[in-house]
Amino acid sequence: MTKLIGISGSLRKASFNKALLHAALPLAPVGVRFSLGTIEGIPLYNADVEREGVPEAVQVLKDQIADADGVILFTPEYNNSIPGVFKNAIDWVSSSMTGAPNVFSGRAFALAGTSPGPFGTLLSQNAWLPVLRTLSADLWSGKRLMLPKAGTLFDKEGNLIDEDAKARLKAFVEAFAAYVETVKKR
């Protein structure tokens, strides 16, 4: 069974990207387990804190990534770049101070996102590229999902209601899962 994990880069309860991730979970093809990761509870990175021990929320996310065959980052876009809380979580998970292995190295990663603006997280996703390359992630470049005008895609409860967006999300998840399966066979 192929295992995917999705992580939303927003802490906001009514986040569009959190809603997009939740809409994606049931779209995994047969034979793929798609689970939810979270950055909730991860403190600001501090090497002094890490010397005392890795915080539990960090270790949980690190273990989830290590157990997954592929990871989708559902990234918001703040000020034309990566959300600070999301980058902070990745900095924690990627830290090697404790001698833990790099859970990014060789693991398949994909980028997805939605925003209220007309570009659908294009700049945030571009900002992730050097970060993921630096971490030696296997960045899937088959597709990137960028959904603009998020305010029109979801209802008040956070359900994805736009049929075109649903179809694009389904195709994205299926294509990434297929890529991950080919990587596993190498």
HELIX and SHEET records of a PDB file:
HELIX    1   1 PHE A   16  ALA A   24  1                                   9    
HELIX    2   2 LEU A   25  LEU A   27  5                                   3    
HELIX    3   3 ALA A   47  GLU A   52  1                                   6    
HELIX    4   4 GLU A   56  ASP A   67  1                                  12    
HELIX    5   5 GLY A   84  SER A   94  1                                  11    
HELIX    6   6 LEU A  122  THR A  134  1                                  13    
HELIX    7   7 ALA A  150  THR A  152  5                                   3    
HELIX    8   8 GLU A  163  LYS A  185  1                                  23    
SHEET    1   A 5 VAL A  32  GLY A  37  0                                        
SHEET    2   A 5 THR A   2  SER A   8  1                                        
SHEET    3   A 5 GLY A  70  PHE A  74  1                                        
SHEET    4   A 5 ALA A 108  THR A 114  1                                        
SHEET    5   A 5 ASP A 138  LEU A 139  1                                        
SHEET    1   B 5 VAL A  32  GLY A  37  0                                        
SHEET    2   B 5 THR A   2  SER A   8  1                                        
SHEET    3   B 5 GLY A  70  PHE A  74  1                                        
SHEET    4   B 5 ALA A 108  THR A 114  1                                        
SHEET    5   B 5 LEU A 145  LEU A 147  1                                        
END                                                                             
